[in-house]
Amino acid sequence: MKREQNMLEKRAKILEAAIPLFADNGLSATTVATIAKQAGVGFGTVFNYFATKEDLFKAAVLEPLDEQREILKQIVMAQGTPHERLKKMVICHLHHFSHHRNKMRLMLYVLGQPERFPEIAEELFAFARDFFAAVVPIVEEGQTNGEIPACDPLGLSWSYFAYINGVVMTMLDPPDDPKWEQFILHGCRLFGITD
């Protein structure tokens, strides 16, 4: 049991080291030796957990989606009005990404080159489709009860998705910078939430 825990911790440490390196340098320019050094493990240790650098890259891109799925699940299952649920989603997303920008940057690196990473990009696109499938009904419910102005719910969801991606790519300030709170307000306004 202790050994399994140590293995899980070491694997997580390798992933934690790999994500910012891949986000900053890309797949080709990031070496396993650099990742191992950053993680504080031996070069060969990396291959105990990931058969190739490409497998490590894939895990670094896709495993953080589990966190996003959990946020999405909380939004879908949450009680409250559409405004309350969407506001919670915006707050959760921006708080999460303000602390984990490299994870999102790495996803966007792949999405910007889908022909280079077709399998990984398709999994990211599948996640985006799941996101829209979850958010669109909340928007439609809000439109039905008059909380959200009439518009194309899918288009509005895409606009929010693009907004979040843009904020993460361009905002370089730390998570405690007051601008993040402004980004939350503006993200909410996309859905007609002004309180």
C-alpha positions, 0 to 999 in steps of 0.5 A: 500500500505504501509502495503504491502511494509512493508510486502515485506520488512520484508519477504526479511529481513527474506530471507536475514538472512536465506540464509547465515545461511542455507549456513553455517549450512545446513537445519537441524542445522539452527533454525527458532529462529536463523533466526528470531534473525538474521532478527530482527523479532519475532519467530512467524513473520517468520511463517507469511511469510513461513508456515514451515522452509522447505518452507523458505529453499526452497524460500532461494534456489530458489528465487535467481534464478530470479536474474540469469534468469535476467542475462541470459535474458540480455545475450540472448537479448544482441547485439554483437558478441558471444565473446562480449555476452559471455564475458558479461556473465562471467563478470556478473556471477563473479561480482554477485557471488563475492557479493552473494556467499552464494546464490550459496553455498546454491544452491550447498548444495542442488545439492550435495544432490539431494536425500534429496531435490528432488523437489528443486534439480529438479528446479535447474537442470531445471534452468541449462537446461535453462542455457545450452539451452541459452548458447549453441546457442551462442557458436555454433554461435561463432564456425560458425563465427570462434570466438570459437574453434571447440568443443562440445558446450554443453560440453564447457557450462558444463565446464564453469558452473563447473568453476563458481561453483568451483570458488564460492566454493573455493574463500573466498576473498572479492569481491574487491580482484584482483583475481576475475578479474583473474577469469573473464579472465580465465572464458573468456578463456574457450570460447576462449576469450583472449582480 
